[in-house]
């Protein structure tokens, strides 16, 4: 029993560490903006679209990105221009009863 514990504990810790590492590396699947809903709050999503509007807020920007289904606001510490095509990976948040995405990764196409 004592020998089993000496083996199982390090293996369990290694497994948990590997799962945490993989969850940070793996990207979410691409979804349409109109599929984003309140049930996805605090979850990571991946969307693609075109920038329709940019608002500079000093230390960050808010831009509206539109795909063929809908548009959504994205917050980022970035410098973007209109009509750029992007892929955005970020966390779904709610602000003043509107869903938005806090960008974690932006890929220009």
Backbone as JSON Lines, residues from 0, in Angstrom:
{"i":0,"aa":"X","n":[0.82,-1.19,0.0],"ca":[0.0,0.0,0.0],"c":[0.86,1.26,0.0]}
{"i":1,"aa":"X","n":[1.9,1.26,0.82],"ca":[2.81,2.41,0.92],"c":[3.53,2.64,-0.41]}
{"i":2,"aa":"X","n":[3.93,1.59,-1.07],"ca":[4.63,1.71,-2.36],"c":[3.69,2.23,-3.44]}
{"i":3,"aa":"X","n":[2.44,1.81,-3.39],"ca":[1.46,2.3,-4.37],"c":[1.25,3.8,-4.24]}
{"i":4,"aa":"X","n":[1.17,4.3,-3.01],"ca":[1.01,5.73,-2.79],"c":[2.19,6.52,-3.31]}
{"i":5,"aa":"X","n":[3.39,5.97,-3.18],"ca":[4.59,6.65,-3.66],"c":[4.57,6.78,-5.18]}
{"i":6,"aa":"X","n":[3.92,5.87,-5.86],"ca":[3.84,5.9,-7.32],"c":[2.63,6.7,-7.78]}
{"i":7,"aa":"X","n":[1.48,6.48,-7.15],"ca":[0.25,7.11,-7.61],"c":[0.23,8.63,-7.43]}
{"i":8,"aa":"X","n":[0.79,9.13,-6.36],"ca":[0.78,10.58,-6.13],"c":[1.57,11.34,-7.2]}
{"i":9,"aa":"X","n":[2.8,10.97,-7.52],"ca":[3.51,11.69,-8.6],"c":[2.84,11.54,-9.97]}
{"i":10,"aa":"X","n":[2.28,10.36,-10.25],"ca":[1.6,10.15,-11.52],"c":[0.35,11.04,-11.6]}
{"i":11,"aa":"X","n":[-0.39,11.15,-10.5],"ca":[-1.57,12.01,-10.48],"c":[-1.19,13.47,-10.67]}
{"i":12,"aa":"X","n":[-0.17,13.92,-10.0],"ca":[0.29,15.31,-10.14],"c":[0.75,15.58,-11.56]}
{"i":13,"aa":"X","n":[1.46,14.65,-12.16],"ca":[1.91,14.79,-13.54],"c":[0.71,14.87,-14.49]}
{"i":14,"aa":"X","n":[-0.29,14.02,-14.27],"ca":[-1.48,14.04,-15.12],"c":[-2.25,15.35,-15.02]}
{"i":15,"aa":"X","n":[-2.42,15.85,-13.83],"ca":[-3.12,17.13,-13.65],"c":[-2.33,18.26,-14.29]}
{"i":16,"aa":"X","n":[-1.03,18.26,-14.12],"ca":[-0.18,19.3,-14.73],"c":[-0.28,19.25,-16.25]}
{"i":17,"aa":"X","n":[-0.29,18.07,-16.82],"ca":[-0.41,17.92,-18.27],"c":[-1.76,18.43,-18.77]}
{"i":18,"aa":"X","n":[-2.82,18.15,-18.06],"ca":[-4.15,18.65,-18.44],"c":[-4.2,20.17,-18.39]}
{"i":19,"aa":"X","n":[-3.63,20.78,-17.37],"ca":[-3.59,22.24,-17.29],"c":[-2.79,22.84,-18.43]}
{"i":20,"aa":"X","n":[-1.67,22.24,-18.77],"ca":[-0.85,22.72,-19.88],"c":[-1.6,22.62,-21.2]}
{"i":21,"aa":"X","n":[-2.24,21.5,-21.44],"ca":[-2.99,21.31,-22.68],"c":[-4.17,22.27,-22.79]}
{"i":22,"aa":"X","n":[-4.83,22.57,-21.68],"ca":[-5.96,23.49,-21.73],"c":[-5.52,24.89,-22.11]}
{"i":23,"aa":"X","n":[-4.28,25.26,-21.81],"ca":[-3.75,26.56,-22.19],"c":[-3.25,26.59,-23.63]}
{"i":24,"aa":"X","n":[-2.87,25.46,-24.16],"ca":[-2.31,25.4,-25.52],"c":[-3.4,25.22,-26.57]}
{"i":25,"aa":"X","n":[-4.37,24.38,-26.29],"ca":[-5.4,24.06,-27.29],"c":[-6.34,25.23,-27.49]}
{"i":26,"aa":"X","n":[-6.65,25.53,-28.73],"ca":[-7.56,26.62,-29.05],"c":[-8.98,26.1,-29.17]}
{"i":27,"aa":"X","n":[-9.94,26.96,-28.85],"ca":[-11.34,26.54,-29.04],"c":[-11.67,26.44,-30.52]}
{"i":28,"aa":"X","n":[-12.75,25.73,-30.84],"ca":[-13.2,25.61,-32.23],"c":[-13.81,26.92,-32.7]}
{"i":29,"aa":"X","n":[-13.68,27.19,-33.98],"ca":[-14.25,28.38,-34.59],"c":[-15.77,28.3,-34.55]}
{"i":30,"aa":"X","n":[-16.42,29.39,-34.09],"ca":[-17.89,29.44,-34.07],"c":[-18.38,30.74,-34.7]}
{"i":31,"aa":"X","n":[-19.62,30.72,-35.14],"ca":[-20.25,31.93,-35.67],"c":[-20.62,32.83,-34.49]}
{"i":32,"aa":"X","n":[-20.55,34.14,-34.72],"ca":[-20.82,35.1,-33.65],"c":[-22.24,34.94,-33.11]}
{"i":33,"aa":"X","n":[-23.2,34.62,-33.97],"ca":[-24.58,34.49,-33.48],"c":[-24.78,33.29,-32.56]}
{"i":34,"aa":"X","n":[-23.8,32.41,-32.45],"ca":[-23.89,31.26,-31.55],"c":[-23.42,31.6,-30.14]}
{"i":35,"aa":"X","n":[-22.81,32.78,-29.95],"ca":[-22.34,33.19,-28.63],"c":[-23.55,33.63,-27.8]}
{"i":36,"aa":"X","n":[-23.66,33.07,-26.58],"ca":[-24.79,33.41,-25.72],"c":[-24.36,33.47,-24.26]}
{"i":37,"aa":"X","n":[-25.31,33.79,-23.39],"ca":[-25.05,33.97,-21.96],"c":[-24.5,32.7,-21.3]}
{"i":38,"aa":"X","n":[-24.82,31.55,-21.84],"ca":[-24.31,30.29,-21.28],"c":[-22.81,30.13,-21.5]}
{"i":39,"aa":"X","n":[-22.23,30.99,-22.33],"ca":[-20.8,30.89,-22.64],"c":[-19.97,31.91,-21.86]}
{"i":40,"aa":"X","n":[-20.57,32.62,-20.9],"ca":[-19.82,33.59,-20.1],"c":[-18.6,32.94,-19.47]}
{"i":41,"aa":"X","n":[-17.47,33.64,-19.54],"ca":[-16.17,33.2,-19.0],"c":[-15.56,32.02,-19.75]}
{"i":42,"aa":"X","n":[-16.13,31.66,-20.9],"ca":[-15.53,30.61,-21.72],"c":[-14.75,31.23,-22.87]}
{"i":43,"aa":"X","n":[-13.72,30.54,-23.32],"ca":[-12.96,31.0,-24.48],"c":[-13.69,30.61,-25.76]}
{"i":44,"aa":"X","n":[-13.67,31.54,-26.72],"ca":[-14.27,31.29,-28.03],"c":[-13.28,31.74,-29.1]}
{"i":45,"aa":"X","n":[-13.52,31.27,-30.32],"ca":[-12.72,31.66,-31.47],"c":[-13.7,32.1,-32.56]}
{"i":46,"aa":"X","n":[-13.51,33.35,-33.03],"ca":[-14.38,33.88,-34.08],"c":[-13.52,34.49,-35.18]}
{"i":47,"aa":"X","n":[-14.12,34.66,-36.35],"ca":[-13.47,35.34,-37.47],"c":[-14.42,36.37,-38.02]}
{"i":48,"aa":"X","n":[-13.86,37.48,-38.51],"ca":[-14.71,38.5,-39.11],"c":[-13.93,39.71,-39.54]}
{"i":49,"aa":"X","n":[-14.68,40.77,-39.87],"ca":[-14.11,42.02,-40.37],"c":[-14.41,43.13,-39.37]}
{"i":50,"aa":"X","n":[-13.44,43.98,-39.12],"ca":[-13.63,45.1,-38.21],"c":[-14.55,46.12,-38.85]}
{"i":51,"aa":"X","n":[-15.63,46.47,-38.14],"ca":[-16.6,47.44,-38.63],"c":[-16.44,48.81,-37.98]}
{"i":52,"aa":"X","n":[-15.98,48.84,-36.73],"ca":[-15.88,50.09,-35.97],"c":[-14.77,49.94,-34.94]}
{"i":53,"aa":"X","n":[-13.99,51.02,-34.72],"ca":[-12.92,51.0,-33.73],"c":[-13.07,52.22,-32.81]}
{"i":54,"aa":"X","n":[-13.0,51.99,-31.5],"ca":[-13.04,53.08,-30.52],"c":[-11.78,53.0,-29.66]}
{"i":55,"aa":"X","n":[-10.98,54.05,-29.69],"ca":[-9.79,54.1,-28.86],"c":[-10.16,54.63,-27.49]}
{"i":56,"aa":"X","n":[-9.88,53.85,-26.46],"ca":[-10.23,54.22,-25.08],"c":[-8.99,54.55,-24.26]}
{"i":57,"aa":"X","n":[-7.91,54.93,-24.9],"ca":[-6.67,55.27,-24.19],"c":[-5.77,54.05,-24.07]}
{"i":58,"aa":"X","n":[-5.92,53.29,-22.98],"ca":[-5.05,52.13,-22.76],"c":[-5.54,50.87,-23.47]}
{"i":59,"aa":"X","n":[-6.74,50.93,-24.05],"ca":[-7.27,49.78,-24.78],"c":[-8.18,50.26,-25.89]}
{"i":60,"aa":"X","n":[-8.56,49.34,-26.77],"ca":[-9.49,49.64,-27.85],"c":[-10.68,48.7,-27.76]}
{"i":61,"aa":"X","n":[-11.81,49.19,-28.25],"ca":[-12.99,48.35,-28.43],"c":[-13.29,48.39,-29.92]}
{"i":62,"aa":"X","n":[-13.36,47.21,-30.53],"ca":[-13.74,47.18,-31.94],"c":[-14.91,46.23,-32.14]}
{"i":63,"aa":"X","n":[-15.71,46.55,-33.13],"ca":[-16.84,45.71,-33.49],"c":[-16.41,44.84,-34.64]}
{"i":64,"aa":"X","n":[-16.55,43.54,-34.47],"ca":[-16.18,42.59,-35.52],"c":[-17.45,41.9,-36.01]}
{"i":65,"aa":"X","n":[-17.55,41.75,-37.32],"ca":[-18.75,41.19,-37.92],"c":[-18.39,40.0,-38.81]}
{"i":66,"aa":"X","n":[-19.14,38.92,-38.64],"ca":[-19.05,37.82,-39.59],"c":[-20.35,37.81,-40.4]}
{"i":67,"aa":"X","n":[-20.63,36.74,-41.09],"ca":[-21.83,36.72,-41.94],"c":[-23.11,36.56,-41.14]}
{"i":68,"aa":"X","n":[-23.0,36.35,-39.81],"ca":[-24.19,36.12,-38.99],"c":[-24.56,37.27,-38.06]}
{"i":69,"aa":"X","n":[-23.57,38.0,-37.55],"ca":[-23.83,39.01,-36.53],"c":[-22.54,39.77,-36.24]}
{"i":70,"aa":"X","n":[-22.6,40.74,-35.33],"ca":[-21.38,41.41,-34.88],"c":[-21.31,41.38,-33.36]}
{"i":71,"aa":"X","n":[-20.09,41.63,-32.82],"ca":[-19.87,41.65,-31.38],"c":[-18.7,42.58,-31.11]}
{"i":72,"aa":"X","n":[-18.71,43.21,-29.93],"ca":[-17.59,44.06,-29.52],"c":[-16.48,43.22,-28.93]}
{"i":73,"aa":"X","n":[-15.24,43.64,-29.21],"ca":[-14.05,42.96,-28.7],"c":[-13.18,44.01,-28.03]}
{"i":74,"aa":"X","n":[-12.71,43.71,-26.84],"ca":[-11.79,44.58,-26.11],"c":[-10.38,44.03,-26.27]}
{"i":75,"aa":"X","n":[-9.42,44.95,-26.51],"ca":[-8.04,44.49,-26.64],"c":[-7.08,45.64,-26.35]}
{"i":76,"aa":"X","n":[-5.86,45.28,-26.03],"ca":[-4.76,46.23,-25.94],"c":[-4.03,46.11,-27.27]}
{"i":77,"aa":"X","n":[-4.53,46.82,-28.28],"ca":[-4.03,46.65,-29.64],"c":[-4.2,47.93,-30.42]}
{"i":78,"aa":"X","n":[-3.79,47.91,-31.66],"ca":[-3.94,49.05,-32.55],"c":[-4.38,48.51,-33.9]}
{"i":79,"aa":"X","n":[-5.68,48.59,-34.18],"ca":[-6.24,48.0,-35.39],"c":[-6.9,49.06,-36.24]}
{"i":80,"aa":"X","n":[-7.14,48.72,-37.49],"ca":[-7.81,49.64,-38.41],"c":[-9.04,48.98,-39.01]}
{"i":81,"aa":"X","n":[-9.94,49.81,-39.52],"ca":[-11.17,49.31,-40.13],"c":[-10.89,48.36,-41.28]}
{"i":82,"aa":"X","n":[-11.82,47.47,-41.49],"ca":[-11.84,46.52,-42.6],"c":[-10.77,45.44,-42.51]}
{"i":83,"aa":"X","n":[-9.98,45.41,-41.43],"ca":[-9.05,44.29,-41.25],"c":[-9.85,43.01,-41.03]}
{"i":84,"aa":"X","n":[-9.41,41.92,-41.64],"ca":[-10.0,40.61,-41.38],"c":[-9.17,39.94,-40.29]}
{"i":85,"aa":"X","n":[-9.87,39.45,-39.26],"ca":[-9.19,38.92,-38.08],"c":[-9.76,37.59,-37.63]}
{"i":86,"aa":"X","n":[-8.93,36.88,-36.9],"ca":[-9.38,35.77,-36.07],"c":[-9.12,36.22,-34.64]}
{"i":87,"aa":"X","n":[-10.13,36.08,-33.78],"ca":[-10.01,36.5,-32.38],"c":[-10.29,35.3,-31.49]}
{"i":88,"aa":"X","n":[-9.42,35.11,-30.52],"ca":[-9.63,34.12,-29.47],"c":[-9.7,34.9,-28.17]}
{"i":89,"aa":"X","n":[-10.76,34.68,-27.42],"ca":[-10.9,35.41,-26.17],"c":[-12.04,34.89,-25.32]}
{"i":90,"aa":"X","n":[-12.22,35.55,-24.19],"ca":[-13.19,35.14,-23.2],"c":[-14.47,35.96,-23.33]}
{"i":91,"aa":"X","n":[-15.61,35.27,-23.31],"ca":[-16.91,35.93,-23.4],"c":[-17.2,36.6,-22.05]}
{"i":92,"aa":"X","n":[-17.6,37.89,-22.14],"ca":[-17.94,38.66,-20.95],"c":[-19.24,39.42,-21.19]}
{"i":93,"aa":"X","n":[-19.81,39.93,-20.12],"ca":[-21.01,40.74,-20.25],"c":[-20.71,42.12,-19.67]}
{"i":94,"aa":"X","n":[-21.12,43.17,-20.4],"ca":[-20.96,44.55,-19.95],"c":[-22.22,45.32,-20.31]}
{"i":95,"aa":"X","n":[-22.88,45.87,-19.31],"ca":[-24.13,46.62,-19.51],"c":[-25.13,45.81,-20.33]}
{"i":96,"aa":"X","n":[-25.33,44.57,-19.95],"ca":[-26.29,43.65,-20.57],"c":[-25.98,43.31,-22.02]}
{"i":97,"aa":"X","n":[-24.75,43.53,-22.47],"ca":[-24.32,43.14,-23.81],"c":[-23.14,42.19,-23.71]}
{"i":98,"aa":"X","n":[-23.14,41.18,-24.55],"ca":[-22.01,40.26,-24.58],"c":[-20.87,40.89,-25.37]}
{"i":99,"aa":"X","n":[-19.66,40.63,-24.93],"ca":[-18.46,41.09,-25.62],"c":[-17.36,40.06,-25.39]}
{"i":100,"aa":"X","n":[-16.24,40.26,-26.07],"ca":[-15.12,39.33,-25.94],"c":[-13.89,40.1,-25.49]}
{"i":101,"aa":"X","n":[-13.24,39.6,-24.45],"ca":[-11.94,40.11,-24.02],"c":[-10.89,39.31,-24.77]}
{"i":102,"aa":"X","n":[-10.24,39.98,-25.75],"ca":[-9.32,39.28,-26.64],"c":[-8.08,38.8,-25.88]}
{"i":103,"aa":"X","n":[-7.7,37.58,-26.14],"ca":[-6.46,37.03,-25.63],"c":[-5.44,36.85,-26.76]}
{"i":104,"aa":"X","n":[-5.97,36.63,-27.96],"ca":[-5.1,36.44,-29.13],"c":[-5.82,36.97,-30.35]}
{"i":105,"aa":"X","n":[-5.12,37.78,-31.16],"ca":[-5.67,38.33,-32.39],"c":[-4.72,37.98,-33.53]}
{"i":106,"aa":"X","n":[-5.29,37.39,-34.58],"ca":[-4.5,37.0,-35.75],"c":[-5.03,37.76,-36.96]}
{"i":107,"aa":"X","n":[-4.18,38.61,-37.56],"ca":[-4.6,39.33,-38.77],"c":[-4.46,38.39,-39.95]}
{"i":108,"aa":"X","n":[-5.43,38.48,-40.87],"ca":[-5.39,37.64,-42.06],"c":[-4.8,38.38,-43.22]}
